[in-house]
Amino acid sequence: MQCFWWQKPAPSSPIVKPNAVYPAVPTLVLAVDIDDQVPAAANEAVADLFPNRTFVLIANSRHGTTGTQCGNDLANRMIETLSPGDTSCASTLQSVIWPAVGRFPLLASNARPATPDASGTNRIGDAERKVVTVAIAAVTDALQRSIIGPGTGVGLRGGTFETPDYLNYTLSNCAFSQDVMVSGTVFWGYDDSVDANLTVGGPGTAGGTLHVTGFWLMPAPVKYFEITGTLGGKHVAVLVPEG
């Protein structure tokens, strides 16, 4: 067995020289409270280096402060006037209410049933309304995990999803519960709208097709996906929370 000699690496140079003096220029440092890439404390430490700084922590937002209206307004005012002005917007919810972790039913029968849509004509019963719930969960699970990953992945209990552009999604036998498989296409628009055409099958359902419309991760109160189609030859008209 041949051994290789590895040179001991030289210590890296500090990014900032010790006792560096920073100019007293107007400085705005924005941070968010649920950043999954840069801790708010690290941003605040940078702000503390500048004598004439304003540090703002924006509530309920992830990485990328200018993705919020508050962050955009503060940054624009800073550029235009060298002052962010009133920063009270940072304490109010600027972004979406991120979906909480819900149920992960092994079987569709353990899920909560979708709510019949009073404005439609729903003919499916409790069992198939539970199927709709896990079918929508397969879609939102793919959307959620694509934005924190490479855009491709596997369903919770089988199947795959992929998106080439984070707008158009393809699901292939995605299973959120092990007895319901979902295939089809999903479009998630720049306005946060969702439009999906799904084929549903598996031992937990009589099977059929669903059309889904609504919004996802929209900065507004959580509303409902509207789902129509047929399962087991019966008309579907139900609602599932978007969050």
Helices and strands as residue ranges (DSSP letters): E 27-32, H 40-47, E 53-58, G 65-67, H 69-81, G 88-91, G 108-110, E 115-116, H 126-146, E 152-154, E 160-162, E 168-174, E 181-188, E 193-201, E 208-215, E 224-231, E 234-241
